[in-house]
Amino acid sequence: MKLQANMDLLTASYSIEHTTSATGIRLPFRCQSIGYFLAGSKYFTDRSELPTFFVGYGISGSGILRYRGGEYRIAAGDVFFISCQAHQYYATDAAPWEFRWMHFNGIGCDSLFEIFENRPFVFSAAPEMGMKERFDFLEVQMRQSTLKSDLLLSEAVGALLSELCLKQLDLFEVPRQPENNNDIAAAAAYIQLHYYEPLSVTEVAQQSHLSKYYFIRLFRQSFGCTPYQFVIQKRLEEAKRLLHNADLTVEEIAYHVGYGNPGNLIRDFRKNTGMTPGSYRLLETAFPE
């Protein structure tokens, strides 16, 4: 293994190593280590030739990943999935960079990782993927050293990787009209009328008379995004209109379009436009249509 690193980590950071049982070594997936990093501005890892795979999940701040000829920004809510055999460099972009991670291996990893070839290695994880809950469960099992924990870890890692691969396939799938088009259209109309309310996927799915997970899949096929992402789009559209036309503060606009926390509006707005709401307003004022 080739490794250079600056472990500029705050004291809240931790990692957990796992001792796999003799039987567990032969399972399709095995989690080797897992952790939580609150990384300072000087943190980086520059590594190659490590026979393992890596999944990271951004919580706050942001990082930069350079991998297989590409450079990716890892924002809050983003997931990245890489093979550590290839050269990888990831570092703090906006400190503190808060993220969770795990190293894993097993005979099932190679075939799933092939799905990521020639696709972005970083993408946004919708809330329904439950990344926090998945990492919480993995950490509990990692603290055990039993065959049962090995089996549960293999199952959980396999389920997570399968979900990530499905997400990638969906991102590159050509949208098609779903059979339940009228029901999906009704759900979209419901979102447009209630986007400023604290909507849940379950509540919106009820408008289509479909199960939640089937509804999410059909909605994505029809609109090219999840219901959650559609809600965010509608909130940001209205926020832009208010920034341009209304004499309201950013905080007032955030509450008006459905954000309980103005910081979440600023985060989503920056992710969508590359600038803050305040910068957008100044630009619109300087260069009106």
C-alpha positions in Angstrom: 0.0 0.0 0.0 1.1 3.5 -0.8 -0.1 6.1 1.7 0.4 9.7 2.6 -2.0 11.5 5.0 -2.5 14.4 7.4 -4.9 13.2 10.0 -6.1 16.7 11.1 -9.0 15.4 13.1 -11.0 16.9 15.9 -11.3 14.9 19.1 -14.9 13.7 18.3 -13.5 11.5 15.5 -13.3 7.8 16.0 -12.8 4.5 14.2 -13.8 0.9 14.9 -11.9 -2.2 13.8 -13.6 -5.5 13.4 -12.2 -9.0 13.9 -14.0 -11.4 11.5 -14.6 -15.0 12.5 -13.2 -17.9 10.5 -16.6 -18.5 9.0 -17.2 -14.8 8.4 -14.1 -14.4 6.2 -15.9 -16.5 3.6 -19.1 -14.4 3.5 -19.9 -12.3 0.4 -19.3 -9.0 2.2 -17.2 -8.2 5.4 -16.8 -4.9 7.0 -13.2 -4.3 8.1 -13.4 -0.9 9.7 -15.9 2.0 10.2 -15.7 5.4 11.6 -16.7 9.0 12.0 -14.3 11.9 11.1 -14.7 15.6 12.0 -11.8 16.7 9.8 -9.9 20.0 10.0 -8.8 22.2 7.1 -5.4 20.3 6.7 -6.9 16.8 6.6 -6.2 14.6 3.5 -5.6 11.0 2.5 -3.5 10.1 -0.6 -3.5 6.4 -1.1 -3.4 3.5 -3.6 -2.9 -0.3 -3.7 -5.0 -1.1 -0.7 -7.1 -4.3 -1.3 -10.4 -2.9 0.0 -13.4 -0.8 -1.0 -14.6 2.4 0.7 -17.9 4.1 1.1 -18.1 7.6 2.6 -21.1 9.7 3.5 -20.9 13.5 4.0 -22.8 15.1 6.9 -21.6 18.7 7.0 -18.9 20.9 5.5 -17.5 19.5 2.3 -14.6 17.5 0.9 -12.8 17.0 -2.5 -12.3 13.5 -4.1 -9.8 13.0 -6.9 -10.3 9.6 -8.4 -9.8 7.9 -11.8 -9.2 11.1 -13.7 -12.1 13.0 -12.1 -12.5 15.6 -9.3 -15.7 15.6 -7.2 -17.0 17.8 -4.5 -18.5 15.9 -1.6 -21.3 18.0 0.0 -23.6 17.2 2.9 -25.8 14.3 1.9 -23.4 13.0 -0.7 -22.1 9.4 -0.9 -18.9 8.2 -2.6 -18.0 4.6 -3.4 -14.5 3.8 -4.5 -12.0 0.9 -4.8 -8.9 1.6 -2.8 -6.7 -0.4 -5.2 -6.8 2.6 -7.6 -5.1 5.9 -6.6 -7.4 8.1 -4.5 -7.0 11.5 -2.9 -9.7 13.0 -0.7 -9.4 16.1 1.5 -11.2 18.8 3.4 -12.8 21.4 1.1 -14.8 23.4 3.7 -13.8 22.7 7.3 -14.8 21.1 9.5 -15.7 18.3 7.1 -17.9 15.8 8.9 -18.3 12.4 7.3 -18.8 8.7 8.1 -17.0 6.0 6.3 -16.3 2.3 6.1 -13.8 -0.1 4.6 -15.1 -3.5 3.4 -14.2 -6.4 1.2 -15.5 -9.8 0.1 -16.2 -11.9 -2.9 -19.4 -10.0 -3.7 -17.7 -6.5 -4.0 -16.1 -6.7 -7.4 -19.2 -7.5 -9.4 -21.2 -4.7 -7.7 -18.5 -2.2 -8.1 -18.4 -2.8 -11.8 -21.7 -1.0 -12.0 -19.9 2.2 -11.1 -17.4 2.0 -13.9 -17.7 5.0 -16.3 -20.2 6.7 -13.9 -19.8 9.4 -11.3 -18.4 8.0 -8.1 -20.1 10.7 -6.0 -23.9 11.4 -5.9 -26.6 12.8 -3.6 -28.3 10.3 -1.3 -32.0 10.9 -0.9 -33.3 10.8 2.7 -35.2 7.6 2.0 -31.9 5.8 1.6 -31.4 6.1 5.4 -27.7 6.5 5.3 -27.5 7.6 9.0 -29.5 4.6 10.2 -27.5 2.2 8.0 -24.2 3.4 9.5 -25.6 3.3 13.0 -26.6 -0.3 12.6 -23.2 -1.2 11.1 -21.4 0.4 14.0 -23.4 -1.6 16.5 -22.5 -4.8 14.8 -18.9 -3.8 14.3 -18.5 -3.7 18.1 -19.4 -7.4 18.3 -17.1 -10.3 17.4 -19.6 -13.2 16.8 -20.7 -15.1 13.8 -24.1 -13.6 14.1 -22.6 -10.1 13.9 -20.6 -11.2 10.8 -23.8 -12.4 9.1 -25.7 -9.2 9.9 -22.7 -7.1 8.7 -22.6 -9.1 5.4 -26.3 -8.7 4.9 -26.2 -4.9 5.8 -23.2 -4.1 3.6 -24.7 -6.1 0.7 -28.0 -4.2 1.0 -26.3 -0.8 1.1 -24.1 -1.6 -1.9 -27.1 -2.9 -3.8 -29.0 0.3 -3.0 -26.1 2.5 -4.2 -25.9 0.5 -7.4 -29.7 0.8 -8.0 -29.3 4.6 -7.4 -26.6 4.7 -10.1 -28.6 2.7 -12.6 -31.6 4.9 -12.0 -29.6 8.1 -12.6 -28.6 6.8 -16.1 -31.9 5.2 -16.9 -33.9 6.7 -19.8 -37.1 8.0 -18.3 -40.3 6.3 -19.5 -43.9 7.0 -18.9 -45.2 4.9 -16.0 -48.3 2.8 -16.3 -49.8 4.8 -13.4 -49.2 8.1 -15.1 -52.5 9.7 -13.8 -51.7 8.8 -10.2 -48.1 10.1 -10.5 -49.4 13.3 -12.1 -51.8 13.7 -9.2 -49.0 13.3 -6.7 -46.9 15.9 -8.6 -49.8 18.3 -8.5 -50.2 17.7 -4.8 -46.5 18.6 -4.3 -46.9 21.8 -6.3 -49.8 22.9 -4.0 -48.2 21.9 -0.7 -44.4 22.1 -1.3 -44.1 24.8 1.5 -45.5 22.4 4.0 -43.5 19.7 6.0 -44.3 16.9 3.4 -43.3 13.3 3.8 -42.8 10.7 1.0 -45.5 8.6 2.7 -48.0 11.4 2.6 -47.3 12.2 -1.1 -47.4 8.5 -2.0 -50.9 8.3 -0.6 -52.1 10.6 -3.3 -51.1 8.0 -5.9 -52.6 5.0 -4.1 -49.3 3.2 -4.5 -46.9 1.7 -2.0 -44.1 4.1 -1.0 -41.2 2.4 -2.7 -43.1 1.6 -5.9 -44.3 5.2 -6.0 -40.7 6.5 -5.6 -39.6 4.4 -8.5 -42.4 5.4 -10.8 -42.1 9.0 -9.9 -38.4 9.0 -10.7 -39.1 7.3 -14.1 -41.6 10.0 -14.9 -39.8 13.1 -13.7 -36.1 12.1 -13.6 -35.9 12.8 -9.8 -37.2 11.5 -6.5 -40.3 13.1 -4.9 -38.0 14.7 -2.3 -35.8 16.2 -5.0 -39.0 17.5 -6.8 -40.1 19.2 -3.5 -36.7 20.9 -3.3 -36.9 22.0 -6.9 -40.3 23.7 -6.2 -39.1 25.4 -3.1 -36.0 26.7 -4.8 -38.0 28.0 -7.8 -40.3 30.0 -5.4 -37.2 31.2 -3.4 -35.7 32.5 -6.6 -38.9 34.3 -7.5 -39.1 35.9 -4.0 -35.4 36.9 -4.1 -36.1 38.7 -7.3 -39.4 40.3 -6.6 -40.1 40.4 -2.9 -38.6 42.6 -0.2 -38.1 39.7 2.3 -35.0 38.6 4.2 -33.4 35.2 3.3 -34.7 33.9 6.6 -38.3 35.0 5.9 -38.1 33.5 2.4 -36.8 30.2 3.9 -39.8 29.9 6.2 -42.2 31.0 3.4 -41.1 28.2 1.0 -41.1 25.5 3.6 -37.7 25.4 5.3 -37.8 25.2 9.0 -34.1 26.2 9.1 -32.8 29.0 6.9 -29.4 27.2 6.8 -31.0 24.3 4.8 -32.3 26.8 2.2 -28.8 28.2 1.8 -27.3 24.7 1.5 -29.7 23.6 -1.1 -29.6 26.9 -3.0 -25.8 26.8 -3.2 -25.9 23.2 -4.3 -28.4 24.0 -7.0 -27.0 27.3 -8.3 -23.4 27.5 -7.0 -24.1 30.6 -5.0 -25.9 31.7 -1.9 -29.4 33.3 -1.9 -27.8 36.6 -1.0 -25.4 36.4 -3.9 -28.2 35.4 -6.3 -30.2 38.5 -5.2 -27.3 40.8 -5.7 -26.7 39.3 -9.2 -30.4 39.7 -10.1 -30.4 43.3 -8.9 -27.2 44.1 -10.9 -28.4 42.4 -14.1 -32.2 42.5 -14.1 -34.0 40.9 -17.0 
